[in-house]
Amino acid sequence: MVNAAQQRHGVAKTHVLIIVQNLPVPLDRRVWLECQALVARGYEVSVICPKGPGDPGRQQLGGVRIYKYRPAPQARGVLGYLLEFVYCWIRTALLANKVWRDRPFAIMQACNPPDTYWLLARIWKRRGVRFVFDQHDLNPELFLSRFGAPTSLSGRAQLAALRWLEKQTYATADKVISTNESYRKVAMTRGGMAPADVTVVRSGPDTSVMRPVRPHDVVAQGDDTGRRHTLVYLGIMGPQDGVDTVLEVMEELVHRRGRSDVDAVLMGFGDCLEDLERRCTELGLDDVVTFTGRAGSALIAQHLSAATIGLCPDLKTPLNDVSTMNKTMEYMAYALPSVSFDLVETRVSAEDAALFVPSGDVTAFTDAVESLLDDPELRVELALRARERAAKVLDWGPQSAAYVQVYDSMCAIGEAPAAVDGFEYVDLDDPDALRQFVLTRGPAVT
């Protein structure tokens, strides 16, 4: 269906505008996969998002037009977050007008956090634009996870404001996209959405691309001099992500248990990155812990393929317990066994392809890590389960179809690559070869 404004401007294809505030595109992998799915279906896609370091204000990638604005200064305190939301909202509203002048759009999709773009959607609905809410986070639960149940008047007011914003977003949305069944239930109960208007689109990895690659610097067979097992973390480093647990585990393994065969790589960024780097130095771990900062697809492929174990240190909180952790599924796509605190939705993702320990029990977490370090057969078993589940159950392909169907319902309307950035893919059709690849991670098995 092409709306009247598009007909007046002679636009044949349905044009979709996607708004995202918390990450630039294509760094936001979920949003980028959504963009590519729409483009492959024949939609025109534009995106408004903040700039990443060195990004231009306008660019076109993979058939997607991307409009970017200078990000707001890092927010601190309630006033800081309020100013950030207002600044980003105004910049987005101005760019939405520019997108419309370049080519009118029929559908606007807003990805949260924050839950502030319902007002912009209501303005554009006057021109016949429909609104899709892609709910990445439950913001009231995020508040409770960070600060606990509020006792002060100010805290209660902030939580009430978040609930009101969420309610307005649901009330404005024509369709809601939820990342899992837990979120879908919230949309139908707290949000009052009709079941037919809420679709689950999990943040599954594209396993045709996210798959193990062989390192460029392959160590000669039997030569494990200086090699270590690598623990890896991939994701945002915010207060609710529990990344400090990784440092506690490393301190226990290296300084208390005397292991000299392990190091760690932490990929990502966030509000806590500088604090984590300082804490790493205080614990005397600088020689065995590496922080990469923002990581692109090539760096992610390199480190997840070379690592021995993936770490999921997210504590059991009102938000984390019902959220789908992308890192878990990305570890699985790279045939990487993982250790996680026991969370409802992480169990849904990993099932028996990961080791789970009670939330907050760092000793149990460390014990689980060490059991994998010392048991190559267990690593192989979990790795093979992980890759199989990622490819057969969690892959983005079926999720992409569900996502595009949301748009098709509103509008009435591949071959795997051989390598990524020069790396050679591991043969996933040969179980013996994959088993041997898993065993080559870290020091040689004797």
Disulfide bonds with the S-S distance in Angstrom:
none
